[in-house]
Structure formats: C-alpha cells, structure tokens
Amino acid sequence: MELIEELAEEIRKYDRARDLTEKALMTEMEDMYLEYSSRMEQHKEKISQLILQIQ
C-alpha cells in the first residue's frame, strides 16, 4: 500500500512539474523551463521504478 501511495504522490509531482514546464515555455522563461523539465524527468524515472517494484 505504501508503494501505491508513493506512486500516486510521484504522479502528482510529475503533473505539477509538467504544468510548470508548459507555463515556463509559454512565457519564454528558459531557466524555469530547464529546471522544471529536469524535475519532470526525475519524477518520471521514480514513477517507472515504483511501477517495477509494485509488479
């Protein structure tokens, strides 16, 4: 159950980072774009790891 809750939290963090990445891209804020796209990738990796653990 803990892994599923952690997975849900990582998905929320990923979604938030994706939203901020898109917003930074639209407002041409390159430094923010790079930061949030990096965070998005980190959350994506963590999500994949958690899915493997759950399986």
mmCIF file of the C-alpha atoms, coordinates in Angstrom:
data_MODEL
# 
_entry.id   MODEL 
# 
loop_
_atom_site.group_PDB 
_atom_site.id 
_atom_site.type_symbol 
_atom_site.label_atom_id 
_atom_site.label_alt_id 
_atom_site.label_comp_id 
_atom_site.label_asym_id 
_atom_site.label_entity_id 
_atom_site.label_seq_id 
_atom_site.pdbx_PDB_ins_code 
_atom_site.Cartn_x 
_atom_site.Cartn_y 
_atom_site.Cartn_z 
_atom_site.occupancy 
_atom_site.B_iso_or_equiv 
_atom_site.pdbx_formal_charge 
_atom_site.auth_seq_id 
_atom_site.auth_comp_id 
_atom_site.auth_asym_id 
_atom_site.auth_atom_id 
_atom_site.pdbx_PDB_model_num 
ATOM 1  C CA . MET A 1 1  ? 0.000  0.000  0.000   1.00 0.00 ? 1  MET A CA 1 
ATOM 2  C CA . GLU A 1 2  ? 2.886  2.358  0.786   1.00 0.00 ? 2  GLU A CA 1 
ATOM 3  C CA . LEU A 1 3  ? 4.296  1.931  -2.709  1.00 0.00 ? 3  LEU A CA 1 
ATOM 4  C CA . ILE A 1 4  ? 0.947  2.778  -4.273  1.00 0.00 ? 4  ILE A CA 1 
ATOM 5  C CA . GLU A 1 5  ? 0.649  5.933  -2.183  1.00 0.00 ? 5  GLU A CA 1 
ATOM 6  C CA . GLU A 1 6  ? 4.211  6.894  -3.085  1.00 0.00 ? 6  GLU A CA 1 
ATOM 7  C CA . LEU A 1 7  ? 3.417  6.261  -6.755  1.00 0.00 ? 7  LEU A CA 1 
ATOM 8  C CA . ALA A 1 8  ? 0.326  8.485  -6.555  1.00 0.00 ? 8  ALA A CA 1 
ATOM 9  C CA . GLU A 1 9  ? 2.413  11.252 -4.961  1.00 0.00 ? 9  GLU A CA 1 
ATOM 10 C CA . GLU A 1 10 ? 5.093  10.976 -7.654  1.00 0.00 ? 10 GLU A CA 1 
ATOM 11 C CA . ILE A 1 11 ? 2.423  11.185 -10.358 1.00 0.00 ? 11 ILE A CA 1 
ATOM 12 C CA . ARG A 1 12 ? 1.062  14.364 -8.746  1.00 0.00 ? 12 ARG A CA 1 
ATOM 13 C CA . LYS A 1 13 ? 4.583  15.833 -8.602  1.00 0.00 ? 13 LYS A CA 1 
ATOM 14 C CA . TYR A 1 14 ? 5.178  14.859 -12.231 1.00 0.00 ? 14 TYR A CA 1 
ATOM 15 C CA . ASP A 1 15 ? 1.915  16.501 -13.317 1.00 0.00 ? 15 ASP A CA 1 
ATOM 16 C CA . ARG A 1 16 ? 2.805  19.681 -11.426 1.00 0.00 ? 16 ARG A CA 1 
ATOM 17 C CA . ALA A 1 17 ? 6.286  19.805 -12.957 1.00 0.00 ? 17 ALA A CA 1 
ATOM 18 C CA . ARG A 1 18 ? 4.774  19.229 -16.417 1.00 0.00 ? 18 ARG A CA 1 
ATOM 19 C CA . ASP A 1 19 ? 2.306  22.084 -15.896 1.00 0.00 ? 19 ASP A CA 1 
ATOM 20 C CA . LEU A 1 20 ? 5.090  24.410 -14.744 1.00 0.00 ? 20 LEU A CA 1 
ATOM 21 C CA . THR A 1 21 ? 7.269  23.345 -17.684 1.00 0.00 ? 21 THR A CA 1 
ATOM 22 C CA . GLU A 1 22 ? 4.492  24.217 -20.129 1.00 0.00 ? 22 GLU A CA 1 
ATOM 23 C CA . LYS A 1 23 ? 3.864  27.541 -18.402 1.00 0.00 ? 23 LYS A CA 1 
ATOM 24 C CA . ALA A 1 24 ? 7.575  28.421 -18.499 1.00 0.00 ? 24 ALA A CA 1 
ATOM 25 C CA . LEU A 1 25 ? 7.702  27.531 -22.186 1.00 0.00 ? 25 LEU A CA 1 
ATOM 26 C CA . MET A 1 26 ? 4.721  29.759 -22.972 1.00 0.00 ? 26 MET A CA 1 
ATOM 27 C CA . THR A 1 27 ? 6.216  32.686 -21.063 1.00 0.00 ? 27 THR A CA 1 
ATOM 28 C CA . GLU A 1 28 ? 9.669  32.142 -22.598 1.00 0.00 ? 28 GLU A CA 1 
ATOM 29 C CA . MET A 1 29 ? 11.364 31.642 -19.230 1.00 0.00 ? 29 MET A CA 1 
ATOM 30 C CA . GLU A 1 30 ? 14.150 29.321 -20.317 1.00 0.00 ? 30 GLU A CA 1 
ATOM 31 C CA . ASP A 1 31 ? 15.788 28.851 -16.907 1.00 0.00 ? 31 ASP A CA 1 
ATOM 32 C CA . MET A 1 32 ? 12.478 27.803 -15.330 1.00 0.00 ? 32 MET A CA 1 
ATOM 33 C CA . TYR A 1 33 ? 11.756 25.560 -18.300 1.00 0.00 ? 33 TYR A CA 1 
ATOM 34 C CA . LEU A 1 34 ? 15.068 23.741 -17.859 1.00 0.00 ? 34 LEU A CA 1 
ATOM 35 C CA . GLU A 1 35 ? 14.562 23.363 -14.107 1.00 0.00 ? 35 GLU A CA 1 
ATOM 36 C CA . TYR A 1 36 ? 11.020 22.011 -14.325 1.00 0.00 ? 36 TYR A CA 1 
ATOM 37 C CA . SER A 1 37 ? 11.685 19.754 -17.302 1.00 0.00 ? 37 SER A CA 1 
ATOM 38 C CA . SER A 1 38 ? 14.563 18.247 -15.308 1.00 0.00 ? 38 SER A CA 1 
ATOM 39 C CA . ARG A 1 39 ? 12.249 17.702 -12.329 1.00 0.00 ? 39 ARG A CA 1 
ATOM 40 C CA . MET A 1 40 ? 9.668  16.175 -14.627 1.00 0.00 ? 40 MET A CA 1 
ATOM 41 C CA . GLU A 1 41 ? 12.222 13.633 -15.877 1.00 0.00 ? 41 GLU A CA 1 
ATOM 42 C CA . GLN A 1 42 ? 13.268 12.785 -12.313 1.00 0.00 ? 42 GLN A CA 1 
ATOM 43 C CA . HIS A 1 43 ? 9.652  12.115 -11.319 1.00 0.00 ? 43 HIS A CA 1 
ATOM 44 C CA . LYS A 1 44 ? 9.134  10.088 -14.486 1.00 0.00 ? 44 LYS A CA 1 
ATOM 45 C CA . GLU A 1 45 ? 12.116 7.895  -13.552 1.00 0.00 ? 45 GLU A CA 1 
ATOM 46 C CA . LYS A 1 46 ? 10.843 7.446  -9.994  1.00 0.00 ? 46 LYS A CA 1 
ATOM 47 C CA . ILE A 1 47 ? 7.381  6.516  -11.304 1.00 0.00 ? 47 ILE A CA 1 
ATOM 48 C CA . SER A 1 48 ? 8.924  3.829  -13.515 1.00 0.00 ? 48 SER A CA 1 
ATOM 49 C CA . GLN A 1 49 ? 10.929 2.447  -10.590 1.00 0.00 ? 49 GLN A CA 1 
ATOM 50 C CA . LEU A 1 50 ? 7.867  2.323  -8.351  1.00 0.00 ? 50 LEU A CA 1 
ATOM 51 C CA . ILE A 1 51 ? 5.811  0.557  -11.010 1.00 0.00 ? 51 ILE A CA 1 
ATOM 52 C CA . LEU A 1 52 ? 8.521  -2.090 -11.323 1.00 0.00 ? 52 LEU A CA 1 
ATOM 53 C CA . GLN A 1 53 ? 8.557  -2.567 -7.545  1.00 0.00 ? 53 GLN A CA 1 
ATOM 54 C CA . ILE A 1 54 ? 4.778  -2.927 -7.417  1.00 0.00 ? 54 ILE A CA 1 
ATOM 55 C CA . GLN A 1 55 ? 4.793  -5.548 -10.169 1.00 0.00 ? 55 GLN A CA 1 
# 
